């Protein structure tokens, strides 16, 4: 059974702070890793994808991947109230089916 | 990013009726689409994988005769909830993957806006 674990939160940070979201996965053969943001009542929106060990930066977002530790994280710098949402970690184990296994999500609240 | 549309965005129906939801990839061809269901305050649950020109692959516990999936073209997949009941009320979301790009496993899923179904 492939599993993706996230702290459900809620994670509360003040505006301007760094929010750190963490995710672990069980399938060591996983190849692709994604972070989605989901606002209440809306569908998920892709934030970041990462495929190799290390950091990947895109604007205020940085994804970090450590395959040896089976750990992927998302850092949000200069957090804004508009970043308040549920963040879903998703993992693809490769192969031809492209299926994603999702974590249950972490609810982030950025306080003004 | 890629654009995926769904129609309708919400639907209310009586128990026992059937409801069809359409999912379209607007700016790329998708040989593979996915259908998810999400209940309040829960994560996404994959229902089935929709493959263009072939039968859908259903996840364990999902009734294929109740949730009919048709993927007749590279840009359209439909989900029909047959004989809907109140317990089928949920948020149904489709996603599409770009076809013919990159190495297997590096494809990205783009989600549609979702369809909220309420069965009375």
Interface residues (C-beta under 8 A of the other chain):
Chain A: X31 X32 X34 X36 X42 X43 X44 X45 X46 X49 X51 X88 X90 X92 X93 X94 X95 X96 X97 X98 X99 X100 X102 X103 X104 X105
Chain B: X1 X32 X34 X42 X43 X44 X46 X49 X57 X91 X93 X97 X104 X105 X106 X107 X108 X109 X110 X111 X112 X113 X114
